[in-house]
Amino acid sequence: MLARFGRGALAARLDYNKQKSGMDNLVQYLDDFLSVGRANSNECNQSMTLFTNICNELGVPLAYEKTIGPSPVLTFLGLEIDTNEMC
């Protein structure tokens, strides 16, 4: 499953939370974020919730119109990622 969300300069805080919570499934490229998780798991939802909470805490606005997922298919950085076809 995949989830795309984001915007903001949160690198230091996210690095801290990645180390603290073991949130290794979050990928950042500039102001785009992608969370990757195992199929039929809650990993993407958990990452999205943590990310949203951090943004809210810091007063960083999210582009909810660009928030997608969790979904097995989405477009990230102009590339369509289809986890159904990756098996």
N, C-alpha and C positions, 0 to 999 in steps of 0.2 A: 504494500500500500504506500501511497505517496501523499504528501500534503504540501502545498505551496502557500506561503504567506509572507507578509512582511513589509518592511521598510524602516529604515532608521540606522543610526550609528551606534550599535549595541555590542560591538565586538568584545570589549573587555568584560562586560557583564555576562555575556553569553559564554565566554571562555571559562569564567569563574563557575557558572552554573553547570557547564558541561563536566568540569572536573568534580564538582560537588555531587551532582546527581547521576553521573554516568550517562549523560545525554549525548552520546557519541553519534547519534543519527541525524544531526542537524548540519546542513551544508549551507554556507553563506557565500554569495558572490555579489559584491557591492551592496545593494539594498534589497536583494532578493534572497529568500531563504527557502530551503527545501528540507523536509523531514522525510526520512526513509524508515520504514518499519516492516516487520514480518507480516505476511498475509494473515488475516483473521486474528490480529492482535490489536491491542489498544495503544501501541507505541506512538503512532502519529497523533492521535488525539491527545495523549499526554504531553507530547512535545509542543503541540499547538497551544494547549492550555498554559503550560509553563512560559512559553514565548509571549503569549498575550498578557499574562500576569506581569511579566518583567516590563513590557512596554507600558502597561497601565501604571505601574509603580513609578516609572521614570518619566511619565507624561509624554511618551513618544506615540504619535498617532499611527494607526495601522491603516493600510489601504484595503478595507474589507471587500471592496469590489474586485480586488485581485486575489483574494483568499479563496483557495480551492482545496477541497479534500476533507478527509482522506478519500482517495480515489485510486484505482489501479491504473488510470490513464490521465495524464495531464501534460501541459506544455510548460517547460521551464527553460528560460533563456532562449526561447525560440525553437527548442527541440521537443518533439513529442516523445514522451516516455510512456511506454505501454508495458507494464509488468506482466500482463497476461501473455505477451509474446516472448518474454525473456526466459520462460521455463524450459 
